[in-house]
Amino acid sequence: MSTKYQKKQQKHAKEIFKRLVIALLFSFAGTAAITFQWAPGLRNLSTEASLLQDAVALEKEASELLSTATDPEDPKDPTVVKVSEIKAEAENLVPKKYKNEVDKETTAKSLLAKLATFRYLAWVFAALTGASVYLIGQIATYYPKIKKKEEDGDKADFKKYTYWYASTFLKAPILALVVMWFLANLNINFGDAETTGVAIDFSKIGPYAMIGIAFVLGFYGRVARKQLDVIAKSLFTRAWALAEEGFELVIPGPKSILLNSTHAFTTTPPMEVLWSATVGEMNPEKGTYQAPNSIAADEQEVIIRASLRAEPASTSFDKMTLKAIRIKDGDIEIKKGDKITLSLETKMEEIDPAKAKWEVIGSENNNLSDSATYEFEGNEKGTYTLLATAEHVEKVKEENEEADQQQPKVTPVSDKIKIEVA
């Protein structure tokens, strides 16, 4: 037996349903009238407006050409003859009912405005139709759950969501109209890899297909809002990044930086920023980073930071690691039985990678001979730590006769990575 609450909710849901059905019939009738009854006339308007525009363009061309004639009053002047031909061509383009129009350019603009009005009305009616269908479906979905939700303590309060139904219905044509205008007038590709949509040239789509798109945008209001996000992001990339997403550093290659190496940092999307680094030298204007040629240990953390010129408080940064030598950036995972050859990298002239010694910590699978590469075999499953050790040989610089006899300063440097054999 229905409770008083259920009856009230059901009555309210039915009232919303009736209003939406009326809106559906009204919007569908408007869409059909413009699409099927007035469409032929609208196509004629489009043709007539195009002909008038072409005629006006030819008349302007004739006027400009006549100003270059040697004797504009001489009918035999070659330029005057050419002008007469252009004017005759322009006159032939003008539809009969507009032959006596004095200002053909204004007439063409008036026809285009009339055509645009009917086109926009068709999109609005189609979006309202889509929104009505969607909201009627929402009522059909939640109406049977009124009793169940009351029993669960989570009441289906149609009264509470009245404003949601109203706002969804009213927003649909506005959002759809804005999106459709952009799609019809701007050459923006919304089907690239980032947006994962279908690449379509909307300028080549017929009026019936555009009405279908308007219906879809009305039905999927959330899609229309997201499409507006894509448009805004495409048009106002930097402002969008600042207001919505911020910006990120583009890391050129590995997350670790070798000593004595140079890196060029940028941001995505491109922004006007000032660069800085906690260690090493950074060009604040260009983002070019020069790593130091020595550090106190085998590796050291460096923070690369970019601050917006217009708003210095808005920053983006990334932490990287300075290394004298590098096996590979990050850990490795291989399958059992696989082999992998690893090379030692360095930018220091004082380090010879060919004299590096390799060791798999906790394993007998070692190759302690001097080599710039190491072949690891994943014979058994497990996690292994590969260590490479090289020597930094720095000659002692002393201004005396025995400088050549001084022993060079040798400092061991190392790097290690983990290898997962699965």
C-alpha positions as CSV (number, residue, x, y, z in Angstrom):
1,M,0.0,0.0,0.0
2,S,1.4,3.4,-1.0
3,T,2.3,5.8,1.7
4,K,1.4,9.5,1.6
5,Y,5.0,10.3,0.7
6,Q,4.9,7.9,-2.3
7,K,1.7,9.3,-3.6
8,K,3.1,12.8,-3.4
9,Q,6.3,11.9,-5.2
10,Q,4.4,9.9,-7.8
11,K,2.1,12.8,-8.5
12,H,5.0,15.2,-8.8
13,A,6.8,12.9,-11.1
14,K,3.8,12.6,-13.3
15,E,3.4,16.3,-13.5
16,I,7.1,16.7,-14.6
17,F,6.5,13.9,-17.1
18,K,3.5,15.6,-18.6
19,R,5.3,18.9,-19.0
20,L,8.2,17.2,-20.6
21,V,5.9,15.4,-23.1
22,I,4.4,18.7,-24.1
23,A,7.9,20.2,-24.5
24,L,8.9,17.1,-26.6
25,L,5.9,17.5,-28.9
26,F,6.4,21.2,-29.3
27,S,10.2,21.0,-29.9
28,F,9.8,18.0,-32.3
29,A,7.1,19.9,-34.3
30,G,9.3,23.0,-34.5
31,T,12.3,20.8,-35.7
32,A,10.1,19.0,-38.3
33,A,8.6,22.3,-39.6
34,I,11.9,24.0,-40.2
35,T,13.6,20.8,-41.5
36,F,11.0,19.5,-43.9
37,Q,8.5,22.4,-44.6
38,W,10.9,25.3,-44.8
39,A,14.1,23.6,-45.8
40,P,13.6,24.0,-49.6
41,G,12.9,27.7,-49.1
42,L,16.0,28.0,-46.9
43,R,18.2,26.3,-49.5
44,N,16.9,28.9,-52.1
45,L,17.8,31.7,-49.7
46,S,21.3,30.3,-49.4
47,T,21.7,30.1,-53.1
48,E,20.4,33.6,-53.7
49,A,22.6,35.0,-51.0
50,S,25.7,33.4,-52.5
51,L,24.8,34.7,-56.0
52,L,24.4,38.2,-54.6
53,Q,27.7,38.0,-52.7
54,D,29.5,36.9,-55.9
55,A,27.8,39.7,-57.9
56,V,28.9,42.3,-55.3
57,A,32.5,41.0,-55.4
58,L,32.6,41.3,-59.2
59,E,31.2,44.8,-59.1
60,K,33.9,45.9,-56.6
61,E,36.5,44.3,-58.8
62,A,35.1,46.2,-61.8
63,S,35.2,49.5,-59.9
64,E,38.8,48.9,-58.8
65,L,39.9,48.0,-62.3
66,L,38.1,51.1,-63.8
67,S,40.2,53.4,-61.6
68,T,43.3,52.1,-63.4
69,A,42.0,52.8,-66.9
70,T,43.9,55.4,-69.0
71,D,40.6,57.0,-70.2
72,P,37.6,55.7,-68.3
73,E,35.3,57.5,-70.8
74,D,36.7,55.8,-73.8
75,P,34.6,52.7,-74.6
76,K,37.4,51.3,-76.7
77,D,39.9,51.4,-73.9
78,P,41.0,47.8,-73.2
79,T,40.5,48.3,-69.5
80,V,37.1,49.8,-69.9
81,V,36.1,46.9,-72.2
82,K,37.2,44.4,-69.5
83,V,35.2,46.3,-66.8
84,S,32.1,46.1,-69.0
85,E,32.5,42.3,-69.3
86,I,32.9,42.0,-65.5
87,K,29.8,44.1,-64.9
88,A,27.8,42.0,-67.4
89,E,28.9,38.9,-65.6
90,A,27.9,40.3,-62.3
91,E,24.5,41.3,-63.6
92,N,23.9,37.8,-64.9
93,L,24.5,36.4,-61.4
94,V,21.8,38.5,-59.7
95,P,18.5,36.6,-59.4
96,K,15.6,38.3,-61.2
97,K,13.7,39.4,-58.2
98,Y,16.8,41.3,-56.9
99,K,17.6,43.1,-60.2
100,N,16.2,46.4,-59.1
101,E,17.9,46.3,-55.7
102,V,20.2,49.3,-55.3
103,D,22.3,48.0,-52.4
104,K,22.8,44.3,-53.2
105,E,25.4,43.8,-50.5
106,T,22.9,44.8,-47.8
107,T,20.3,42.5,-49.4
108,A,22.8,39.6,-49.3
109,K,23.6,40.2,-45.7
110,S,19.8,40.3,-44.9
111,L,19.3,37.0,-46.6
112,L,22.2,35.4,-44.7
113,A,20.9,36.7,-41.4
114,K,17.5,35.2,-42.2
115,L,19.0,31.9,-43.1
116,A,21.1,31.9,-39.9
117,T,18.0,32.6,-37.8
118,F,16.2,29.6,-39.2
119,R,19.3,27.4,-38.9
120,Y,19.8,28.4,-35.2
121,L,16.1,27.8,-34.5
122,A,16.4,24.3,-36.0
123,W,19.3,23.6,-33.7
124,V,17.5,24.9,-30.7
125,F,14.4,22.8,-31.4
126,A,16.5,19.7,-32.0
127,A,18.5,20.2,-28.8
128,L,15.2,20.7,-26.8
129,T,13.9,17.5,-28.4
130,G,17.0,15.6,-27.3
131,A,16.9,17.0,-23.7
132,S,13.2,16.1,-23.4
133,V,13.8,12.5,-24.5
134,Y,16.7,12.2,-22.1
135,L,14.7,13.6,-19.1
136,I,11.6,11.5,-19.9
137,G,13.9,8.5,-19.8
138,Q,15.3,9.6,-16.4
139,I,11.8,9.7,-15.0
140,A,10.9,6.3,-16.4
141,T,14.1,4.9,-14.8
142,Y,13.5,6.4,-11.3
143,Y,9.7,6.3,-11.0
144,P,9.5,2.6,-10.2
145,K,12.2,3.0,-7.5
146,I,10.2,5.5,-5.4
147,K,8.9,2.7,-3.1
148,K,12.2,0.8,-2.9
149,K,14.2,3.9,-2.1
150,E,11.8,4.8,0.7
151,E,12.2,1.3,2.2
152,D,15.9,1.7,2.0
153,G,15.8,5.1,3.7
154,D,17.1,6.8,0.5
155,K,13.9,8.5,-0.8
156,A,13.5,9.3,-4.5
157,D,12.6,12.9,-4.0
158,F,11.3,14.2,-7.4
159,K,10.4,17.5,-5.7
160,K,13.9,18.0,-4.7
161,Y,15.2,17.4,-8.3
162,T,12.6,19.7,-10.0
163,Y,15.2,22.4,-10.4
164,W,17.6,19.9,-11.9
165,Y,15.1,18.8,-14.5
166,A,14.4,22.5,-15.3
167,S,18.0,23.5,-15.5
168,T,19.0,20.5,-17.7
169,F,16.1,21.3,-20.1
170,L,17.0,25.0,-20.3
171,K,20.7,24.6,-20.6
172,A,20.5,22.0,-23.4
173,P,19.6,24.4,-26.3
174,I,22.1,27.1,-25.1
175,L,25.0,24.7,-24.8
176,A,24.1,23.0,-28.0
177,L,23.8,26.3,-29.9
178,V,27.2,27.5,-28.7
179,V,28.9,24.3,-29.6
180,M,27.2,24.0,-33.0
181,W,28.2,27.6,-33.8
182,F,31.8,26.8,-33.1
183,L,31.7,23.5,-35.0
184,A,30.1,25.3,-38.1
185,N,32.3,28.3,-38.1
186,L,35.7,27.4,-36.8
187,N,38.3,25.0,-38.3
188,I,39.2,23.0,-35.2
189,N,40.0,19.3,-35.4
190,F,38.3,17.7,-32.4
191,G,39.3,14.2,-33.5
192,D,43.0,14.0,-32.7
193,A,44.6,11.4,-30.5
194,E,44.2,13.5,-27.4
195,T,40.4,14.0,-27.7
196,T,39.8,10.5,-29.0
197,G,36.9,11.6,-31.2
198,V,36.1,11.3,-34.9
199,A,37.9,13.8,-37.2
200,I,35.1,15.6,-39.1
201,D,35.1,18.7,-41.3
202,F,31.8,20.2,-40.0
203,S,31.7,22.8,-42.8
204,K,30.9,20.0,-45.3
205,I,28.1,18.4,-43.3
206,G,24.6,18.9,-44.6
207,P,21.8,20.7,-42.6
208,Y,20.0,17.4,-41.7
209,A,23.2,15.9,-40.2
210,M,23.8,19.1,-38.2
211,I,20.3,18.9,-36.8
212,G,21.1,15.3,-35.8
213,I,24.2,16.5,-34.0
214,A,22.2,19.2,-32.2
215,F,19.8,16.5,-31.0
216,V,22.7,14.4,-29.7
217,L,24.2,17.4,-27.9
218,G,20.8,18.1,-26.3
219,F,20.3,14.5,-25.2
220,Y,23.9,14.2,-23.8
221,G,24.1,17.5,-22.0
222,R,27.3,16.4,-20.3
223,V,28.9,15.8,-23.7
224,A,28.0,19.3,-24.8
225,R,29.7,20.7,-21.7
226,K,32.8,18.7,-22.2
227,Q,32.9,19.7,-25.9
228,L,32.8,23.3,-24.8
229,D,35.8,22.5,-22.5
230,V,37.7,21.1,-25.6
231,I,36.8,24.3,-27.6
232,A,37.9,26.6,-24.8
233,K,41.1,24.6,-24.3
234,S,41.9,24.8,-28.0
235,L,41.2,28.6,-28.3
236,F,42.7,29.7,-25.0
237,T,45.4,27.2,-24.3
238,R,47.5,29.2,-21.9
239,A,44.6,30.8,-20.0
240,W,43.0,27.3,-19.7
241,A,46.2,25.8,-18.4
242,L,46.4,28.6,-15.8
243,A,42.8,28.5,-14.7
244,E,42.0,24.8,-14.9
245,E,45.1,22.5,-15.2
246,G,48.2,24.4,-14.5
247,F,51.3,23.4,-16.5
248,E,53.9,20.7,-16.4
249,L,57.6,20.4,-17.1
250,V,58.6,18.4,-20.2
251,I,61.5,16.2,-19.0
252,P,64.0,15.7,-21.9
253,G,64.8,12.1,-21.7
254,P,65.7,10.2,-18.5
255,K,64.7,11.4,-15.0
256,S,68.4,11.3,-14.0
257,I,70.9,13.8,-15.3
258,L,74.5,13.0,-15.9
259,L,77.1,15.4,-14.6
260,N,78.6,17.8,-17.1
261,S,75.6,17.4,-19.4
262,T,73.2,19.9,-20.9
263,H,69.4,19.7,-21.0
264,A,66.7,22.0,-22.5
265,F,63.5,22.1,-20.5
266,T,60.1,23.3,-21.7
267,T,56.5,23.3,-20.4
268,T,53.3,21.8,-21.7
269,P,51.4,23.7,-22.8
270,P,54.1,26.3,-23.7
271,M,54.1,29.1,-21.2
272,E,56.2,32.2,-20.5
273,V,58.1,31.2,-17.4
274,L,61.3,31.9,-15.5
275,W,63.5,28.8,-14.8
276,S,65.6,27.9,-11.8
277,A,67.5,24.9,-10.4
278,T,68.8,24.1,-6.9
279,V,72.1,22.7,-8.2
280,G,73.9,23.5,-11.4
281,E,73.4,26.5,-13.8
282,M,70.0,27.3,-15.4
283,N,69.3,29.9,-18.0
284,P,66.2,31.6,-16.5
285,E,64.9,32.7,-19.9
286,K,65.5,29.7,-22.1
287,G,65.3,26.8,-19.7
288,T,68.7,25.4,-20.7
289,Y,70.3,23.5,-17.8
290,Q,74.0,22.8,-17.3
291,A,74.7,20.1,-14.8
292,P,77.7,20.6,-12.5
293,N,80.9,18.6,-13.1
294,S,81.1,17.2,-9.6
295,I,79.0,16.4,-6.6
296,A,79.7,15.2,-3.1
297,A,78.3,11.7,-3.5
298,D,77.5,9.2,-6.2
299,E,74.2,11.0,-6.8
300,Q,72.4,14.2,-5.7
301,E,68.9,15.5,-6.0
302,V,68.2,18.6,-8.1
303,I,64.9,20.5,-8.3
304,I,64.0,22.1,-11.6
305,R,61.4,24.8,-11.2
306,A,59.4,27.0,-13.6
307,S,57.4,30.1,-12.4
308,L,54.9,32.0,-14.5
309,R,56.1,35.5,-15.5
310,A,52.6,36.9,-15.1
311,E,51.9,35.1,-11.8
312,P,55.1,34.0,-10.1
313,A,53.2,32.2,-7.4
314,S,52.0,29.7,-10.0
315,T,54.9,27.2,-10.3
316,S,55.6,23.7,-11.5
317,F,58.6,21.7,-10.5
318,D,60.2,18.3,-10.8
319,K,62.8,16.4,-8.9
320,M,65.7,14.8,-10.8
321,T,68.8,13.0,-9.8
322,L,72.4,14.0,-10.7
323,K,74.7,11.1,-11.4
324,A,78.3,10.7,-12.4
325,I,77.5,7.5,-14.2
326,R,74.2,5.9,-15.2
327,I,73.3,2.3,-16.1
328,K,69.7,3.0,-17.0
329,D,67.0,5.3,-16.0
330,G,64.7,3.3,-13.7
331,D,64.4,-0.3,-12.8
332,I,64.0,-3.1,-15.3
333,E,61.6,-6.1,-15.6
334,I,62.4,-9.1,-17.8
335,K,61.0,-12.6,-18.2
336,K,62.8,-15.7,-17.0
337,G,65.3,-16.9,-19.5
338,D,65.7,-13.5,-21.2
339,K,69.0,-11.7,-21.6
340,I,69.5,-8.0,-21.5
341,T,72.7,-6.0,-22.3
342,L,73.2,-2.8,-20.3
343,S,75.7,0.0,-21.0
344,L,77.3,2.5,-18.7
345,E,76.8,6.2,-19.6
346,T,78.9,9.2,-18.5
347,K,79.7,12.7,-19.7
348,M,82.8,13.0,-17.6
349,E,86.2,12.8,-19.4
350,E,87.8,11.7,-16.2
351,I,85.7,8.5,-16.1
352,D,86.4,5.6,-18.5
353,P,83.3,3.4,-18.8
354,A,85.4,0.6,-20.4
355,K,87.1,0.1,-17.0
356,A,83.9,-0.3,-15.1
357,K,83.3,-3.4,-12.9
358,W,79.9,-5.0,-12.6
359,E,78.4,-7.0,-9.8
360,V,75.0,-8.6,-9.1
361,I,74.7,-8.1,-5.4
362,G,74.0,-11.4,-3.6
363,S,74.6,-13.5,-6.7
364,E,77.5,-15.4,-8.2
365,N,76.4,-14.2,-11.6
366,N,79.1,-11.5,-11.7
367,N,81.4,-10.2,-14.4
368,L,84.2,-8.3,-12.5
369,S,86.2,-7.8,-15.7
370,D,86.5,-4.3,-17.0
371,S,83.8,-3.5,-19.5
372,A,81.5,-0.7,-20.5
373,T,78.6,-3.2,-21.0
374,Y,77.1,-6.1,-19.0
375,E,74.9,-8.9,-20.2
376,F,72.4,-10.0,-17.5
377,E,70.8,-13.4,-17.8
378,G,67.4,-14.0,-16.1
379,N,68.0,-17.6,-15.2
380,E,65.9,-17.6,-11.9
381,K,62.9,-15.6,-10.9
382,G,63.5,-12.9,-8.3
383,T,64.7,-9.3,-7.7
384,Y,68.3,-8.6,-8.4
385,T,70.5,-5.4,-7.8
386,L,73.0,-4.7,-10.5
387,L,75.9,-2.5,-9.4
388,A,78.4,-0.8,-11.7
389,T,81.6,0.9,-10.3
390,A,84.0,3.1,-12.2
391,E,86.8,5.4,-11.3
392,H,86.9,9.1,-11.5
393,V,90.6,9.9,-12.2
394,E,91.5,13.5,-11.5
395,K,95.0,14.7,-12.2
396,V,96.6,16.7,-9.4
397,K,97.4,20.2,-10.7
398,E,100.5,21.7,-9.0
399,E,102.8,24.3,-10.5
400,N,106.2,22.7,-9.9
401,E,108.7,20.6,-11.7
402,E,107.4,17.4,-10.1
403,A,103.8,17.8,-11.2
404,D,104.1,15.0,-13.8
405,Q,105.2,12.7,-11.0
406,Q,102.2,13.4,-8.8
407,Q,99.8,10.5,-8.4
408,P,96.3,11.3,-9.8
409,K,93.4,11.5,-7.4
410,V,91.1,8.4,-7.9
411,T,87.5,8.5,-6.6
412,P,85.2,5.5,-7.1
413,V,81.7,6.3,-8.4
414,S,78.9,3.9,-8.8
415,D,75.3,3.4,-9.9
416,K,72.8,0.6,-9.3
417,I,69.4,-0.5,-10.6
418,K,67.0,-3.3,-9.7
419,I,66.1,-6.0,-12.2
420,E,62.9,-8.0,-11.7
421,V,62.9,-11.4,-13.3
422,A,59.3,-12.6,-13.6
